[in-house]
Amino acid sequence: MGPLSRRVVVTGLGMITPVGQNACDSWAALVAGRSGVGPVTLFDATGFDSRVAGEVKDFDPTRYMERKEARRTDRFTQFAFVAAEEALRHAGYVVNADTAERTAVIVGTAVGGIMTLAEEFETLRAKGPGRVSPFLVPMMLPDMASGQLSIRLGAKGVNYALISACASGADSIGEAANVIRRGDADAALAGGAEAAVTPIAMAGFAAARALTTADGDPASASRPFDARRDGFVMAEGAGVLLLEAEEKARARGARILAELAGYGATSDAYHITQPDERGEGAARAMRLALVRAGLQPDDVGYVNAHGTSTPLNDRLETLALHAVFGAYADALPVSSTKSMTGHLLGAAGAVEAAIAVMALQHGVIPPTANYEVPDPACDLDYVPNVARAAALEAVMSNSLGFGGHNSSLVFRRYRSETR
């Protein structure tokens, strides 16, 4: 096979989200339309403009690692461990002497160890520099979920963190596939992790007028594409896929969940926080993903939208979908699972890629919860409030980020014959 000619397949996935501490529980909650959004409990949010979040409930890191190790890892890294190890178990893949040098780890994030950084700033202010933890730097660095996971598993292949704001998780998966396609690895743990439900992050996003202020009924605070939407809900968690070269997965008898057929990434080159006013950058990313997958727009049976519940994103993503799918857009099911999880920032694209793969597997499209008041500017089929059975052959997952990042992943049902 020549460069970039290898097929890349998904053989395992793992998630820890506001609606479940594993992929199975998270999927069941999403299909049932259950929200994981509630009042902030990780800190006292009195006086904050936004007081709701999608927190991982009852998370005890010592269930997954030694207490000493837990004290020396930021919460976002702990989430990455949980999701990655579930993906490995799901795939039946073992990192050992035979596979270590050919196993990559690429786990992205938007803000990395911001929880540890914020805590140690308080220590510095209150107690002076001598009391700052020696583990501050290795806990806060954005590459530490990827780096520490590589160390923990003994994976010696390509290892880095990809940062593209809220597209980080999706870009990590797309670039991991490219690493495999060009022959630099045979397998990769790829995804994103985030733990940003902190005072400084919540205050900062609120100051940018990105967060919802609708806290009267937390479960309905995230309402993508609804006319009442007023901002996203901060959330935390992680999603990781195990990607493999098709021939390696088949040789070891792995169960193949889907093929990662296409990946497209572009930049708006427009504004630091606002999407391009025509949705042109997002549309180009989707078109690139379709071209690389060798698919026509009407081959796609479902789109997991970025769908943040912000006024601008949802309107402009709708424009982009119209531009790419044309007349077929009216019949295309599109949903935003952020309506139930909230927005996991750099982990969102990875979690939603996993959800897209599970939709393909199970033939079920999760709904957009809290969709009640239509917005004339958002006029697609958003699968409102109730999951829908569908025979799916290909699905798309979109992620957009501050800085103008656009990323689109296309998964298709695996067929052993060469395309």
C-alpha positions as CSV (number, residue, x, y, z in Angstrom):
1,M,0.0,0.0,0.0
2,G,1.2,3.5,-0.7
3,P,1.2,6.5,1.6
4,L,-2.2,7.4,3.0
5,S,-3.8,4.4,1.3
6,R,-4.5,2.3,4.5
7,R,-8.1,2.0,5.6
8,V,-8.6,3.1,9.2
9,V,-11.3,1.4,11.4
10,V,-12.7,1.9,14.9
11,T,-12.5,-1.2,17.1
12,G,-13.1,0.3,20.5
13,L,-14.6,3.4,22.2
14,G,-14.8,4.8,25.7
15,M,-16.6,7.7,27.3
16,I,-17.1,9.4,30.6
17,T,-19.7,12.1,30.4
18,P,-22.3,14.0,32.5
19,V,-24.8,11.3,31.6
20,G,-22.7,8.2,32.3
21,Q,-19.3,7.0,33.5
22,N,-18.9,4.6,30.5
23,A,-20.0,4.4,26.9
24,C,-23.0,2.0,27.5
25,D,-24.6,4.1,30.2
26,S,-23.9,7.4,28.3
27,W,-25.6,6.0,25.2
28,A,-28.6,4.7,27.1
29,A,-29.1,8.1,28.7
30,L,-28.8,9.9,25.4
31,V,-31.2,7.7,23.6
32,A,-33.7,8.1,26.5
33,G,-33.3,11.9,26.2
34,R,-32.0,12.3,29.8
35,S,-30.0,15.4,30.6
36,G,-26.8,15.4,32.7
37,V,-27.0,19.1,33.4
38,G,-27.6,20.4,36.9
39,P,-26.6,23.1,39.3
40,V,-22.8,23.5,39.7
41,T,-21.5,21.5,42.7
42,L,-17.8,21.5,42.1
43,F,-17.5,25.0,43.5
44,D,-19.8,27.6,45.1
45,A,-21.3,29.4,42.0
46,T,-23.2,32.0,44.0
47,G,-22.9,35.3,42.2
48,F,-21.9,33.8,38.9
49,D,-23.9,34.6,35.8
50,S,-24.1,30.9,34.8
51,R,-24.7,28.4,37.6
52,V,-25.4,25.2,35.7
53,A,-23.0,22.7,34.3
54,G,-22.7,19.2,32.9
55,E,-20.6,17.6,35.7
56,V,-19.5,14.0,35.8
57,K,-21.5,12.7,38.8
58,D,-20.0,10.9,41.8
59,F,-16.6,10.6,40.2
60,D,-14.0,8.9,42.4
61,P,-10.6,8.6,40.6
62,T,-9.4,6.0,43.2
63,R,-11.8,3.5,41.5
64,Y,-9.5,3.7,38.5
65,M,-6.0,4.4,40.0
66,E,-4.0,4.4,43.2
67,R,-4.7,7.3,45.5
68,K,-1.1,8.6,45.2
69,E,-1.4,8.7,41.4
70,A,-4.8,10.4,41.6
71,R,-3.3,13.2,43.7
72,R,-0.7,13.8,41.0
73,T,-3.0,14.0,38.0
74,D,-5.5,16.7,37.0
75,R,-9.1,15.8,36.7
76,F,-9.0,16.0,32.9
77,T,-6.2,13.5,32.8
78,Q,-8.1,11.1,35.1
79,F,-11.1,11.3,32.7
80,A,-8.7,10.5,29.8
81,F,-7.5,7.4,31.6
82,V,-11.1,6.2,32.2
83,A,-12.2,6.6,28.6
84,A,-9.0,5.2,27.0
85,E,-8.9,2.1,29.2
86,E,-12.6,1.5,28.4
87,A,-11.7,1.8,24.7
88,L,-8.9,-0.7,25.0
89,R,-11.2,-3.2,26.8
90,H,-13.9,-2.7,24.3
91,A,-11.5,-3.4,21.5
92,G,-9.7,-6.3,23.2
93,Y,-6.4,-4.5,22.4
94,V,-3.3,-5.0,24.5
95,V,-0.3,-2.7,24.5
96,N,2.6,-5.1,24.9
97,A,6.1,-5.7,23.6
98,D,4.8,-6.6,20.2
99,T,2.5,-3.5,19.8
100,A,4.0,-0.8,22.0
101,E,6.1,0.9,19.4
102,R,3.3,0.9,16.8
103,T,0.6,2.3,19.2
104,A,0.0,6.1,19.1
105,V,-1.7,8.2,21.7
106,I,-3.2,11.5,20.7
107,V,-5.6,13.1,23.2
108,G,-6.5,16.7,22.8
109,T,-8.0,19.3,25.1
110,A,-9.0,23.0,25.0
111,V,-7.8,24.2,28.4
112,G,-5.9,21.2,29.9
113,G,-5.2,21.3,33.6
114,I,-7.0,24.5,34.4
115,M,-8.4,23.1,37.6
116,T,-5.0,22.5,39.1
117,L,-3.6,25.8,37.7
118,A,-6.4,27.7,39.3
119,E,-6.0,25.9,42.7
120,E,-2.2,26.6,42.7
121,F,-2.7,30.2,41.9
122,E,-4.8,30.4,45.1
123,T,-2.0,28.6,47.0
124,L,0.6,31.1,45.6
125,R,-1.5,34.1,46.6
126,A,-2.4,32.8,50.0
127,K,0.8,31.0,51.1
128,G,3.6,32.2,48.8
129,P,5.7,30.5,46.2
130,G,7.3,28.0,48.5
131,R,4.0,26.2,48.9
132,V,3.2,25.7,45.2
133,S,3.0,22.0,44.4
134,P,6.0,20.5,42.5
135,F,3.4,18.6,40.5
136,L,1.7,21.8,39.2
137,V,3.5,21.8,35.8
138,P,3.1,18.1,35.0
139,M,-0.6,18.4,36.1
140,M,-1.5,21.5,34.2
141,L,0.2,21.0,30.8
142,P,-2.3,20.3,28.0
143,D,-0.2,17.3,26.7
144,M,-0.3,15.5,30.1
145,A,-3.5,13.4,29.4
146,S,-1.8,12.1,26.3
147,G,1.7,11.9,27.9
148,Q,0.7,10.2,31.1
149,L,-1.6,7.8,29.3
150,S,1.3,6.8,27.1
151,I,3.4,6.2,30.2
152,R,0.7,4.4,32.0
153,L,0.1,2.0,29.1
154,G,3.7,1.7,27.8
155,A,2.6,3.0,24.3
156,K,5.7,4.2,22.5
157,G,4.4,5.4,19.2
158,V,3.5,9.0,18.2
159,N,2.4,10.9,21.3
160,Y,1.1,14.4,21.5
161,A,-1.9,16.6,22.4
162,L,-3.7,18.5,19.7
163,I,-5.3,21.8,20.6
164,S,-7.9,23.5,18.4
165,A,-10.3,24.7,21.1
166,C,-13.7,22.9,20.9
167,A,-12.5,21.0,17.8
168,S,-9.6,19.4,19.6
169,G,-11.2,16.0,20.2
170,A,-12.3,15.6,16.6
171,D,-9.0,16.9,15.2
172,S,-7.2,14.4,17.4
173,I,-9.2,11.6,15.9
174,G,-8.7,12.8,12.3
175,E,-5.0,13.3,12.7
176,A,-4.5,10.0,14.5
177,A,-6.2,8.4,11.4
178,N,-3.7,10.2,9.2
179,V,-0.8,8.9,11.4
180,I,-2.1,5.3,10.7
181,R,-2.7,5.9,7.0
182,R,0.8,7.1,6.4
183,G,2.3,4.1,8.2
184,D,3.7,5.7,11.3
185,A,1.5,3.6,13.6
186,D,-0.8,0.6,13.4
187,A,-3.2,1.7,16.2
188,A,-4.0,4.9,18.0
189,L,-5.9,5.9,21.1
190,A,-7.4,9.2,20.0
191,G,-9.8,11.6,21.5
192,G,-10.2,14.5,24.0
193,A,-10.5,15.2,27.7
194,E,-11.7,18.3,29.6
195,A,-12.4,19.3,33.2
196,A,-13.2,23.0,33.0
197,V,-16.0,23.4,35.5
198,T,-14.0,25.8,37.5
199,P,-14.6,29.4,38.7
200,I,-12.1,31.0,36.3
201,A,-13.3,29.1,33.3
202,M,-17.0,29.7,34.1
203,A,-16.4,33.4,34.7
204,G,-14.3,33.8,31.6
205,F,-16.8,32.1,29.2
206,A,-19.6,34.1,30.9
207,A,-17.8,37.3,30.4
208,A,-17.5,36.4,26.7
209,R,-21.3,36.0,26.7
210,A,-20.9,32.4,25.6
211,L,-22.7,30.6,28.5
212,T,-26.4,30.3,29.2
213,T,-27.9,32.2,32.1
214,A,-31.0,30.1,32.1
215,D,-30.6,28.3,35.4
216,G,-34.3,28.0,36.5
217,D,-34.5,24.5,35.1
218,P,-31.0,23.2,34.6
219,A,-32.0,20.1,32.6
220,S,-33.5,22.4,29.9
221,A,-30.7,25.0,29.9
222,S,-29.0,23.5,26.8
223,R,-31.5,23.9,23.9
224,P,-29.7,23.8,20.5
225,F,-31.5,25.2,17.5
226,D,-34.4,26.3,19.7
227,A,-35.5,29.9,19.4
228,R,-34.9,30.4,23.2
229,R,-31.3,29.3,23.2
230,D,-29.0,31.8,24.9
231,G,-25.6,30.1,25.3
232,F,-23.9,26.8,26.0
233,V,-23.7,24.8,29.2
234,M,-20.2,24.1,30.4
235,A,-19.5,20.4,30.8
236,E,-16.7,17.9,31.4
237,G,-15.6,14.4,30.6
238,A,-13.7,12.5,27.9
239,G,-14.1,10.4,24.8
240,V,-11.5,8.1,23.2
241,L,-11.6,5.9,20.2
242,L,-9.2,3.0,19.4
243,L,-8.4,3.3,15.7
244,E,-6.5,0.6,13.9
245,A,-5.2,-0.1,10.4
246,E,-7.9,-2.3,8.8
247,E,-5.4,-5.1,7.9
248,K,-4.1,-5.2,11.5
249,A,-7.5,-5.3,13.0
250,R,-8.6,-8.1,10.8
251,A,-5.5,-10.1,11.4
252,R,-6.1,-10.1,15.1
253,G,-9.8,-10.9,14.7
254,A,-11.1,-7.6,16.1
255,R,-14.7,-6.6,15.9
256,I,-14.8,-3.6,13.6
257,L,-17.4,-1.0,14.7
258,A,-17.0,1.4,11.8
259,E,-14.6,2.8,9.2
260,L,-13.3,6.3,9.7
261,A,-13.7,7.1,6.0
262,G,-13.2,10.9,5.9
263,Y,-11.8,13.8,7.8
264,G,-11.8,17.5,6.8
265,A,-10.4,20.5,8.7
266,T,-10.5,24.1,7.8
267,S,-10.2,27.6,9.3
268,D,-12.6,30.5,9.0
269,A,-9.8,33.1,9.2
270,Y,-12.6,35.4,10.3
271,H,-12.9,36.1,14.1
272,I,-11.5,34.8,17.4
273,T,-14.9,33.7,18.8
274,Q,-17.6,34.1,16.1
275,P,-18.1,31.7,13.2
276,D,-17.8,32.9,9.7
277,E,-21.0,34.8,8.9
278,R,-21.9,32.5,6.0
279,G,-20.8,29.2,7.6
280,E,-18.3,28.9,4.7
281,G,-15.5,27.4,6.7
282,A,-17.7,24.7,8.3
283,A,-19.1,23.9,4.9
284,R,-15.6,23.4,3.4
285,A,-14.7,21.0,6.2
286,M,-17.8,18.9,5.6
287,R,-17.1,18.8,1.9
288,L,-13.5,17.8,2.4
289,A,-14.6,14.9,4.7
290,L,-17.1,13.7,2.1
291,V,-14.6,13.8,-0.7
292,R,-12.0,11.9,1.3
293,A,-14.7,9.4,2.2
294,G,-15.6,8.9,-1.4
295,L,-19.3,9.7,-0.5
296,Q,-22.0,11.9,-1.9
297,P,-23.9,14.1,0.4
298,D,-27.1,12.0,0.3
299,D,-25.1,8.9,1.4
300,V,-25.0,10.5,4.9
301,G,-27.9,9.3,7.0
302,Y,-27.2,11.4,10.2
303,V,-25.2,14.4,11.3
304,N,-24.2,14.9,14.9
305,A,-24.0,18.7,14.8
306,H,-21.7,20.9,16.8
307,G,-25.0,22.5,18.0
308,T,-23.8,24.4,21.0
309,S,-27.1,26.2,21.9
310,T,-25.5,29.6,21.2
311,P,-27.5,32.0,18.9
312,L,-24.7,32.4,16.3
313,N,-23.4,28.8,16.1
314,D,-26.7,27.1,15.6
315,R,-27.8,29.5,12.9
316,L,-24.6,29.4,11.0
317,E,-24.1,25.7,11.3
318,T,-27.6,25.3,9.8
319,L,-26.5,27.6,6.9
320,A,-23.4,25.4,6.3
321,L,-25.4,22.2,6.3
322,H,-27.8,23.7,3.7
323,A,-24.8,24.7,1.6
324,V,-23.2,21.2,1.7
325,F,-26.3,19.0,1.5
326,G,-28.5,21.2,-0.8
327,A,-32.1,20.0,-1.2
328,Y,-31.3,16.8,0.7
329,A,-30.7,18.9,3.8
330,D,-34.5,19.1,4.4
331,A,-34.6,15.3,4.8
332,L,-31.4,14.8,6.7
333,P,-31.7,14.1,10.4
334,V,-29.4,16.4,12.4
335,S,-29.2,16.4,16.2
336,S,-27.1,17.9,19.0
337,T,-26.4,15.7,21.9
338,K,-25.0,18.7,23.7
339,S,-28.7,19.3,24.6
340,M,-28.1,16.6,27.2
341,T,-24.4,16.5,27.9
342,G,-23.7,20.2,27.7
343,H,-20.5,21.4,25.9
344,L,-17.4,19.4,26.8
345,L,-15.1,21.9,25.0
346,G,-12.0,20.0,23.8
347,A,-13.6,16.6,24.6
348,A,-16.9,17.3,22.8
349,G,-15.8,16.2,19.3
350,A,-14.4,13.0,20.6
351,V,-17.5,12.1,22.7
352,E,-19.7,13.0,19.7
353,A,-17.6,10.9,17.3
354,A,-18.2,8.0,19.7
355,I,-21.9,8.8,19.7
356,A,-22.0,8.9,15.9
357,V,-20.3,5.5,15.8
358,M,-22.8,4.1,18.2
359,A,-25.7,5.5,16.2
360,L,-24.3,3.7,13.1
361,Q,-24.0,0.5,15.1
362,H,-27.4,0.5,16.8
363,G,-29.4,2.1,14.0
364,V,-30.7,4.8,16.4
365,I,-30.4,8.6,16.1
366,P,-30.2,10.3,19.5
367,P,-32.5,13.3,19.8
368,T,-32.0,17.0,20.3
369,A,-33.6,17.5,23.7
370,N,-35.3,20.7,24.8
371,Y,-36.4,21.5,21.3
372,E,-39.7,23.2,21.7
373,V,-39.8,26.6,20.0
374,P,-38.7,26.6,16.3
375,D,-36.4,29.3,15.1
376,P,-37.1,30.2,11.4
377,A,-33.3,30.5,10.9
378,C,-32.8,26.9,12.1
379,D,-35.1,25.0,9.7
380,L,-33.7,21.4,9.6
381,D,-34.9,18.1,11.0
382,Y,-33.3,18.3,14.4
383,V,-34.8,14.9,15.7
384,P,-36.7,16.8,18.4
385,N,-36.9,15.2,21.9
386,V,-37.3,11.6,20.9
387,A,-34.7,9.2,19.5
388,R,-35.4,7.7,16.1
389,A,-34.7,4.4,14.5
390,A,-32.8,4.6,11.2
391,A,-30.9,2.3,8.8
392,L,-27.6,4.1,8.6
393,E,-24.7,3.5,6.3
394,A,-22.7,6.7,6.9
395,V,-22.8,9.4,9.6
396,M,-21.0,12.7,10.1
397,S,-19.8,14.5,13.3
398,N,-19.0,18.2,13.2
399,S,-16.9,20.2,15.6
400,L,-16.2,24.0,15.5
401,G,-14.0,26.0,17.8
402,F,-12.9,29.5,18.9
403,G,-10.2,30.7,16.6
404,G,-12.1,29.6,13.5
405,H,-11.4,25.9,13.7
406,N,-13.8,23.6,11.8
407,S,-13.5,19.8,11.8
408,S,-15.7,17.1,10.3
409,L,-15.5,13.3,10.6
410,V,-17.3,10.8,8.4
411,F,-17.8,7.2,9.6
412,R,-19.3,4.5,7.5
413,R,-20.5,1.0,8.0
414,Y,-17.5,-1.3,7.6
415,R,-17.4,-3.4,4.4
416,S,-14.5,-5.7,3.9
417,E,-14.3,-5.2,0.2
418,T,-12.0,-2.4,-1.1
419,R,-13.8,0.8,-1.9
